[in-house]
């Protein structure tokens, strides 16, 4: 069905303003990490100066999101009984899950305790598990990705 004008306005408002806190949190984590790694800071500055920063910034920010997700948990309403290992969650329950556990899972990430910004060489920032997944994937992920990369590049230039 077609959205009303008010529904479009409400969705845009939510998209923009919901992303401000999470993007600011991501950039704070990025600047903290760069303050702790002079070599990485210098490398990213060189890439920016050479006009080759986009992919490097994207990989760096993806690892920032993995190690410091700005929204560390999410919630879903269980619509039908859900089996999770040896536990069954009844329908009607609100399931809260932490992203930190999945984003630091050794079966998904080699040496997950280490910050390895180049680990996402073949992945996009918007594919990061920090943006959720499935039909509930963050609708603002592309805006957040672009804003974070541009702002970080401007700060480091």
C-alpha positions as CSV (number, residue, x, y, z in Angstrom):
1,X,0.0,0.0,0.0
2,X,1.1,3.6,-0.6
3,X,2.5,5.6,2.3
4,X,0.7,8.9,3.1
5,X,2.7,12.1,3.0
6,X,2.8,12.2,6.8
7,X,4.2,8.6,6.9
8,X,6.9,9.5,4.5
9,X,7.8,12.6,6.6
10,X,7.8,10.5,9.8
11,X,10.1,7.8,8.2
12,X,12.6,10.3,6.9
13,X,12.6,12.1,10.3
14,X,13.3,8.7,12.0
15,X,16.0,7.8,9.5
16,X,17.9,11.0,9.9
17,X,17.6,11.5,13.6
18,X,18.0,7.9,14.7
19,X,21.2,7.7,12.8
20,X,22.8,10.8,14.4
21,X,23.6,9.1,17.7
22,X,24.9,5.9,16.2
23,X,27.0,7.7,13.6
24,X,28.5,9.9,16.3
25,X,29.2,6.9,18.5
26,X,30.9,5.2,15.5
27,X,33.1,8.2,14.8
28,X,34.0,8.6,18.5
29,X,35.2,5.0,18.5
30,X,37.1,5.6,15.3
31,X,38.9,8.6,16.6
32,X,39.7,6.8,19.9
33,X,41.2,3.9,17.9
34,X,43.2,6.3,15.7
35,X,44.5,8.2,18.8
36,X,45.9,4.8,19.9
37,X,47.6,3.9,16.6
38,X,49.8,6.5,15.0
39,X,50.7,4.1,12.1
40,X,47.1,3.6,11.2
41,X,46.4,7.3,11.5
42,X,49.3,8.1,9.2
43,X,48.3,5.5,6.7
44,X,44.7,6.7,6.4
45,X,45.9,10.3,6.1
46,X,48.2,9.3,3.2
47,X,45.3,7.5,1.5
48,X,43.1,10.6,1.9
49,X,45.9,12.9,0.5
50,X,46.3,10.5,-2.5
51,X,42.5,10.3,-3.1
52,X,42.5,6.6,-2.4
53,X,40.7,6.7,1.0
54,X,37.3,5.4,0.3
55,X,38.0,1.6,0.5
56,X,40.4,2.0,3.4
57,X,38.0,4.1,5.4
58,X,35.2,1.6,4.7
59,X,37.3,-1.3,5.9
60,X,38.5,0.6,9.0
61,X,34.9,1.7,9.9
62,X,33.6,-1.8,9.4
63,X,36.1,-3.1,11.9
64,X,35.2,-0.3,14.3
65,X,31.5,-1.3,14.0
66,X,32.5,-5.0,14.7
67,X,34.5,-4.1,17.8
68,X,32.4,-1.3,19.1
69,X,28.8,-1.6,17.8
70,X,26.9,1.7,18.4
71,X,23.7,-0.3,19.1
72,X,25.1,-3.2,21.1
73,X,21.8,-5.1,21.3
74,X,18.6,-5.5,19.5
75,X,15.1,-6.8,20.2
76,X,12.5,-8.9,18.3
77,X,9.0,-9.9,19.2
78,X,8.7,-13.7,19.0
79,X,5.7,-14.4,16.8
80,X,5.8,-18.2,17.0
81,X,7.7,-20.6,19.3
82,X,11.4,-20.4,18.7
83,X,13.9,-23.1,19.5
84,X,17.3,-21.8,20.6
85,X,19.5,-24.8,21.4
86,X,17.9,-26.4,24.5
87,X,15.6,-23.5,25.2
88,X,12.2,-22.7,23.5
89,X,11.1,-19.1,23.5
90,X,7.3,-18.9,23.5
91,X,5.4,-16.7,21.1
92,X,4.6,-13.2,22.5
93,X,8.0,-12.9,24.3
94,X,10.4,-10.0,23.5
95,X,13.8,-11.5,22.6
96,X,16.8,-9.3,23.4
97,X,20.1,-10.3,21.9
98,X,23.6,-8.8,22.1
99,X,25.4,-8.0,18.9
100,X,28.8,-8.1,20.7
101,X,28.6,-11.9,21.1
102,X,28.0,-12.5,17.4
103,X,30.5,-9.9,16.3
104,X,33.2,-11.4,18.4
105,X,32.5,-15.1,17.5
106,X,35.7,-17.0,16.7
107,X,33.8,-19.2,14.3
108,X,33.0,-16.1,12.2
109,X,36.1,-14.0,12.7
110,X,39.7,-15.1,13.0
111,X,41.3,-13.6,16.1
112,X,38.1,-11.7,17.0
113,X,39.8,-10.1,20.0
114,X,42.3,-8.3,17.7
115,X,41.5,-5.1,15.8
116,X,42.3,-6.0,12.2
117,X,41.0,-3.2,10.0
118,X,41.9,-5.0,6.8
119,X,39.8,-8.1,7.6
120,X,36.9,-6.7,5.7
121,X,38.7,-6.4,2.4
122,X,35.9,-8.0,0.4
123,X,33.0,-6.8,2.4
124,X,31.0,-3.6,2.5
125,X,30.4,-1.5,5.6
126,X,26.7,-1.8,5.0
127,X,27.1,-5.7,5.2
128,X,28.4,-5.4,8.7
129,X,26.5,-7.4,11.3
130,X,26.3,-4.1,13.3
131,X,23.5,-3.0,11.0
132,X,21.4,-6.1,11.8
133,X,20.2,-8.6,9.2
134,X,17.4,-10.1,7.3
135,X,14.2,-8.1,6.8
136,X,15.1,-5.9,9.8
137,X,18.4,-4.7,8.3
138,X,18.9,-1.0,9.2
139,X,17.3,1.2,6.6
140,X,19.8,4.0,7.3
141,X,22.9,1.9,6.8
142,X,23.8,3.5,3.4
143,X,23.3,7.0,4.8
144,X,25.3,6.1,7.9
145,X,28.1,4.6,5.9
146,X,28.5,7.6,3.6
147,X,28.2,10.1,6.4
148,X,30.8,8.3,8.6
149,X,33.3,8.0,5.8
150,X,32.9,11.6,4.6
151,X,33.1,13.0,8.2
152,X,36.2,10.9,9.1
153,X,37.9,11.9,5.8
154,X,37.2,15.6,6.5
155,X,38.6,15.3,10.1
156,X,41.7,13.5,9.0
157,X,42.5,15.6,5.9
